[in-house]
Amino acid sequence: MSGIDRRARCRRCASRPRTRAPCISDSRRITRPARSSTSGATDSSTTRACSRFASRRRRGTRRRTTRRPSARSRSKRGAGASSGSCRCRTARPPNSCGSRSRRSSEERPIPSFATTRRRRRDRPRSRRARRHPPMAELERIERDGIAFWRSPGLRELGFIHAFSTRLGGVSEGVFDSLNLGRSGEHGDDPARVDENLRRFHRAMFGRDALDGGRLPALVRVRQVHGNGVVDAEHDRNGTAEADAIVSADARCAATVRVADCAAILIACPRTGAVAAVHAGWRGVVAGVIEATISRLGERGAAPGDLRAAIGPCIGARAFEVGPEVAAAFEARDLGSRVLARNGDRVASCRGGAARHHGTNDSHDAKPTIDLAGAVADLLERAGVRRHGVDRSDLCTVELERDFFSYRRQGPMSGRMAAAIACRAAGTGAPATASHSSTAP
């Protein structure tokens, strides 16, 4: 044989020239090119195959080869396949030594559009999406001229509740118009406050009020920005000092008043018990949320079964605080809810002034607090599922037409209310009061 023999065969199995990959028996190692015994020239086909195989290994794109058959499978294929001979002829047909069989374009199955869409739909979501599903927004309701906000989750479970606005009342001046705060505390006319409470009471219960049904009374407490929790059945006159009220009585609807603070309504579908929480920054730091969930647990409500709704409150852009308040949030492991004036996160507030991550040039700018976000974090830590919490992103300071604001108006500002009534345990219908009552 003179020159380069282009019809060189496999050194182990003597099959046709290799054009893609070495023999299966040589697939795990790269052998040196074979030399012709007569002329000493290098086998061109072997050199070409080995060089391609080596380049694929360097690039990390080695072509996948057929799995080596076991001894049991080789014995089933017949006596012709000895352990020492090449397995190309037994594992594959001739003329395909070491090369992967290829289908023609006509034989390849083309996935249909429906199959592709189904695969994309069945593809699992990311770990972050499974762990932190989005929270639902509150829905605005207007009934008999009274506008209020309602939670879709609590409504679907049959709990009657409402977050009031300042629209639809009879008060005037700075209390215009649906002021639900006590006249002795804030200076509004007592007769007008009573009329506002009556209108809110009827709008909250809707058809039951129009049909002359027996409505639960709006039971409240004297709020002191602490972590006290009382039972509505034991204190219906509203003289107890607390910031959360729990009710399992059909005659009582738990009610709190707010003006920039966060109002939280919590309900247990299994037991029918409800709670209303007044959560300012002092109450959040003091642990009023954890105390309320613990009190509901004493009534047989598991934290994982609870549904909650966070009403409109002061937004992060408007809630500017001092370094001592930011340090208190840091101490409660709520540092992620402490923001700079430009919306960036504050690095640390312990032991002095806050240090900002942002590009704010003002060195005396105070940090701000995301109150609704802090409340949502504490609810999740207490065991309430994240997808079981509805919240509102409305800011009571910025929306002057819809809400009262203590920070915007000062002490002479009106008050909104948030109320929720319990229902019969294990049912989707609200509980019916056993006696007639009027709003206080």
N, C-alpha and C positions, 0 to 999 in steps of 0.2 A: 504494500500500500504506500503510494508516494504522495507527498504533500499532506493536505488536510482532508481527512475522510469525513464527508458530510453525512455519511450513513452509519456513523458509529452507533453502537447499541449500548444498552445499560450494562455496566460491568458485573452486576449481580444477577439480573434476570434475563439479559439478552433480548429485551423488548425493543420497540421502536425508539428512535432518537428522542431524547428528552428536550422539551422546549419551554417548560414552565417551572418545574420544581424537581429536586432530586427524588430518588426512589424512596418509598415509604421506609424501608429499612435504614436508609441514610438520612431520614428527615431530621433526626435529632443531632446530627453532626455534619460538618462540612468537610468533605474529603478532598484530598489534593487531586488536581486534574490528572487523569490517566494518560500515559504516554504510549504511543504505538511501539510495538516490539520491533518493527522493521525499520521505520524511518526515524523514530525518536521524536516525532512531532506530537504536539499536544492535541488531544481530542477536542475539536472545536465545540461540538454540542455539549460535552460535559463541562467544559470551561464556561460556556455561556450560561448553562443552568446553575452552576455553583456560584458564579458571580452575581447572578440575579438574586439567588437565595440569600447570599451574604449581605447584599445591599438592603434587602427587606428586613433582615435582622437588625442592621444598624439603624434603620428608620423606625423600627418598632412596628412595622406593618406586615409581619409574617403572615403569609396566607395559611388559613386553617387547613389542617390535614385530617384525614380520616383517623378515627380512634383505632389504636392497635388492638386487634382481636385477642381475646383471652385464649388460654390453652384449651379450654373446653370447647369454645367455638371453632378452633382450628381442627380439633379432632372430629367434629361433626361434618366438616367440609370434605373429608375424604383422606385417604392415605397418601394422596399425591402431594399434600402440603406438609412437608417436613419442617422440623423446627429450625434446621440450619439453612434452608434454602430461602430465596426471596419470596415474599408473600404477595407480590404484585399480581401474579396470574390468578391466585386463589381469591384475593380480596377484590380485584378489579378486572375488568376485561382487558385483553391485550391492547397495545397502542395507547394506553393511558397511564403509564407508569408515573406515579407521584403527582399527577395533575388532577385537579378537582374537576369532577364532571360538571358541565355547564348546560343549562337549558337554553334553548333558543328563545327568542323574543315571543314566538307564537305559543310556546309551552308555559311561559311564566304566568302565574295567576296575578291578575291586576286587582287590588282591593277596591271594592266599590265605595262610592261616596258615603253610603249609609254605614258601612263597616268602619270607615275612618272616623266618622262623627261619633259612633258608638264607643270606639276606643278612646277618643278624647274625653267623652263624657264620663266614662268609667275610670278615667285616670284619677288616682287619689289626689286630694288637695295637699298643699304644702303643710308642713308641721305648724307653722305660724298661723295659718288660716284655721286649722283644726283647733288650735289652742285658744285663739282669740277671735271668735266669730264677731261680726259687727253687732252693735247694739241698735235696737229699734228706736225710732224717733216718736215723740208724743204727737198726738193728733189734736187739732183745734176743733172745738165744738161751739156752736152758738145756738142757744135755746132761750126763747122768750126775751130776747135782747141781752142776755147774759152770755159773755164769751168766757170759756174756760178750756183747759187742756186736759187730755185724757190719755192713759196708757193703753195701747192696743193689747198688750199681754194680759193686763188685769181685766180689761173689758171682755176678752174671750173667755176668761175663767169665771165670769159672772159677778165680779166685785164692782159695786157702784162706788165711784170715786171721782174726784175733780181737783184740779189746780186752778184757782181763780185768777182773774186779771183785774184791772181797775175799770173795766168797761161794763156799763149797764146799771149803775147804782144811782142814788139820789143825793149823795154828798156833794158839796161845793167847795171851791177854793183849792187849797193844797190837797184836800181829801177827795177831789173829783176823780171817779164818782162812786165806785164800788169799794168803799173803805169798810173793812171787816174788823178793824181794831177797836178795842174798848174806848169809849169816849172819855172816861176818867183818866186814862193813861196818855192819850194823844190829842185830846181837845176837840174831837168832833161831837156833833149833836147826838145824844143818845138815841133819840127817836129815829134819826136817819141811819144810824148804825144798825138798829134793830130791823129797819126795813131792808137794808142791804143784806143782812143775814137771812131774812125770810126769802128774798128773791134768789139768793145763791142756793138756799136749801131746796127750793122748788125746782130750780134749773138742774141741780145735781141729780135729783131723783126722777125728773122727767115725767113720764107717763104715770108713775105711781102717785106723784103729787097731784096731777091733774085729775086722776080718778078718785081722789079723796082717800088714798091709802094711808095707813098708819106709818109714819116715817120715823126713823131713829133720830134721836136728839144729837146735835153737834156738841160733843163733850170735849172741853179744852182744859188746859192747865196753865199755870203761871210760869212762863218760860224764863229761865235764869242763866242760860248758856252753860249748862253743866252736863252731867251724864245720868241724871235721875230718870227713872222709869216708873210710871204708876199704872194701875189697872183702872179702866174706865168704870167698871162696875162698883169700885170702892170709893170713887171720888167723882161724882157726877156734877157737883156744883162748881168745879173749876178752881178750887182754892189751893190745891196741892202745887208745890214748886217742883217742877220737873221739865224735861225737854223731850220726852217721849211718852206716848200713851198707847197702851195695848188694850184691845177689846175683843171679847168673844161673846158679847151679849148683843142680841138683836135689837135692843133698845138704845144702843149707844153707837155713834159713829165717831171714831177717833179723829181729832182735828188739831192742827197746829197753825200758827200765824207766822208769816215771814215777810221780810222786806230786804232783799239781797241775800239772806241766808238760804241754804238749800233745804227744801221740804222733801222728805222721803216717805213714800207710802209702801208698806210691806204687807204681803198677804200669803197665807198658807192654804193652798187648795185642798189639802187633805183634812185639816182640822177646821178650816173656816175662820181662824183667828186672823186679826189684822193689827197693824200698828202704824202710827204716824210719828215721824221724828223731825224735830227742829235741829238742824245741823249747821251751826256757824263754825268759824274756825276754832273757837274755844271748845265747842262740843265735840268737834272732830278729834282734836288733840286729847280731850278728856276721855274719849271712848264711849260716847253715847250710842254709836252704831253697834258696837259689840255688845253693850249692855242690853240693847233692845232685842237683838237676835237671841241672846241668852235667855231673856224673859220669855220669848216665844218658844224656845226649846223646853222651858218648864211646862208649857202647855201641850207638849207633844209634837211640836213642829220641828222637823229636821231642817238644817240649813240648806241642804240640797234641794228641798221641795219648795223653798220660798221663791216668790216673785216680787220684784221691787221696781219702783219707778222714782226717778229723780226729777223734780220739777225745775222750772226756770229759776236761775239764781245769778249772782254776780259773776261776770265772765273773767277770764284770766287777764285780759287786757286792762280791765278796770279795777281789779282787786290788788291795789298796791299796798304793801305791808312793810313793816320795819324789819330789821335784822333779827329781833327777838322772836317774831312770829315765824320767820323762815327757819330759824334754828329749832323752834318747837316742831315744825313739820319734819325737819331732818331727824330729830330725835325719834319720831314715830315711823321712820323709814319711809317717808313720803317726799324725799328729796327730788324725785323725778317730777313732782308737781310744783316745784318752786322754779319760777321762770324769771328771766331778766326782763327789763322793760321792753326790749325789742323782740321778746318771744323766745329767746334762747334759754337753755337750761343754766341754772346757777350751779357752780361747782360745789361750794360748801358755804354754810353760813354759821358754823359752830365757832364760837370764840371771837366774834367780831363781825365786821361788815362782810357782805356777800361778795364773792368774786365771780365775775361773769365770763362765760365762754364767747359771747358775741362780740360785735364790733361797736358797741355803744361807747361813744366818746365821753359821755357824762359820767364822772366818777361818783357823784352823789345820787345817781338814780337808784331808786329802791326796787327790790325784787317784787314780783307779783305771784299770786297763788292761783292755781287751777283748782277751784273748790269742787266742782262737779267731778273732775277726774280723781281727786283724792277720795271723795265719797265712793265712787265706783271701785277704786282699788281696795278700800276697806271692806266693802260688801263682799268682794271676791275672796279676800283673805278670811273673812268670817265663815265662808262656806257657800255663799250664794253663787250659783252658776252665772257666768258672764252673759250667756245668751238669755238669762232670765231677768235681766235688768234693762229697763227702758229709761232713756234720759232725754233731756232737752238741752240744746246748745244755745238757747236764747239768753241774752244778757239783760238783766233787769235794769242796769244802769244806762245802757245805750238805748233801750227801747222805752223812751219816756212816755209814749202814748199808751202803751199796753200795761206797764207795771209801775208800782211804787218802788222807790229806792231810798233807803236810809242814807247811803253815801251821797246820792245826788241831792236829796231834799233836806237831810238833817233829821233831828228828832221829831219835827212836826210833819212827818210823812205818814201816809196811810199804810195799811197792812193788807196783804193778800192772805188767803187761807188755802189749806190743802186738807181734804177730808176723805175718809174711806169707811165704808160700812161692811160689817162681817156678813157672812152667808152661812147657810146650813152646811155642816161638814159633809164632804164627799159629793156635793151636788153642784150644779152649775147655776142655781138660782139663788138670789139674795135672800137672806133670812127676813122674816116678817116680824115687825115689832108687835108685842102683845098689848100695847096701849098707845093711845094718841099722845103725840108730843109736839112741841113747837120749838123753833130755834131759839136759843138763849139770847 
